[in-house]
Amino acid sequence: MTERAFWLAWSHIPGVGAILIQRLYQQFGSLATAWEVSLSELQTVEGIGELGAENILKERRKLDPQSLLEQHEAENPAFWIPTDAEYPRWLLEIPDPPPVLYYRGQVNLLENQGMTPAVSIVGTRGPSDYGRRWARRLSVALAQVGFTIVSGLAEGIDTEVHQSCLDVGGRTIAVLGTGVDVVYPYFNRNLSNQIAEQGLLISEFPAGTQPDRTHFPRRNRIIAGLSRATLVIEAPQKSGSLITARLANEYGREVYALPGTLDNQRAKGCLTLLSQGAQMILGESQLLDMLGTLPQLDNSASPHQLSLLAASAPEPVDLEPALQQVLHAVALEPSGFDSIVQNAGLATSSVLSALVQLELMGLVSQLPGMRYQRG
């Protein structure tokens, strides 16, 4: 059985959440191995204990991972697990990445690798005209310079953000609190279809999952986790957007807030964020300057020097043919991903998987802008 079957099976054990699955994976090296360990071995995992281990064994006996996978794939053909090369890298940096992440729409590998910067824009479901206007303006400005815009497909600010991005040909990701085949609110069904054609819908909930009030705070960690920065447009004091902002801050991501007036209850949450150190949004140009650009690469060596270094670099032995083929396509000078794919002569997914493995082996380094170099 594949590791994929065991990630799915563990996610079906009651009481075993994303953090505990991460601990099992880290302690036993694979979830397939963890599936076979004894009661006493389970008890050594932080957060399980004796009662938890007994419950896991009882529930584990009810499941056949391979049968579960086959049934699940029939209903949910498109999903990633954290060990997949295509799993969004930025999500791997949070403490509780979804063990199963479902998607619908157009996958962008550069985006999944974190090389296309993503910014989340969130806010209240009942914004003012001021909030709607700035949600549109900021979405358009960011989309036009190549940012992917992340939001939650909710009424209000989220809807303005997604639609404005699509209207200028930008790319947007909607993180759902339902299955990717369920639209909530229902009036966003046309918007949902547009996103599937031009962007991506993702969720940690399987197909057919209906909206539940407990799902939306959980999905906020995915919105924050996918994004380099989180922008809060308008938010009252008790708002899910403030949860997203808090999580973004905990993950070490940047948080920005649009200022509002003291007599606007929908601005109180943003003003609180600003008082706690969030960056203030003062306009499109200022925001783009604050987000900055990717750092410049060091190209101090001449092309001739780099070619000589590449020619003299020792070749590692005992690499699989595909890995060797991709390594030959990577020079000592920074190489773009598209160039590597072309030089390697392999499928894009195969090259991406090989680069991840070569990076783990210390043979290739990944640089900003989806560029790679030897060493």
Number of C-alpha atoms within 10 A of each C-alpha: 9 11 17 21 20 23 24 19 21 26 17 16 17 12 13 17 16 17 16 18 20 18 16 23 16 13 16 16 11 16 24 20 14 19 19 12 12 12 17 12 12 24 16 14 16 11 14 18 14 14 10 17 20 17 16 20 17 12 14 18 8 9 14 12 23 17 12 15 19 13 12 15 12 9 11 19 14 14 19 20 21 19 13 12 20 20 18 23 18 20 22 15 13 20 13 18 24 26 20 19 19 21 26 22 19 15 15 14 18 16 19 19 20 19 18 17 20 27 26 30 29 33 34 26 18 15 21 15 9 11 25 21 14 20 28 18 17 23 28 24 20 20 22 15 10 13 22 22 26 31 27 28 28 24 18 19 29 24 23 24 28 31 21 21 27 20 11 13 13 23 23 28 26 27 26 30 28 23 24 28 19 18 21 19 12 12 10 15 14 11 17 26 16 16 24 21 13 16 25 23 26 26 24 25 20 20 18 13 16 16 16 9 8 9 16 17 15 16 22 25 24 28 29 35 29 28 24 21 23 31 29 28 30 35 31 21 17 12 16 18 28 23 16 28 29 18 21 27 16 13 17 13 17 20 25 23 28 24 22 19 11 10 8 12 14 25 26 20 26 30 22 17 23 18 11 9 11 21 18 20 21 11 13 16 13 12 18 15 9 14 14 9 9 11 9 9 12 8 10 8 10 9 12 9 13 17 15 11 14 17 12 9 13 8 13 9 7 8 12 9 9 15 19 17 17 22 23 15 20 27 20 20 21 21 19 16 21 13 13 23 19 13 14 21 14 15 10 16 13 16 24 21 16 20 24 16 15 20 16 11 11 11 16 20 19 19 17 15 20 18 19 22 19 21 15
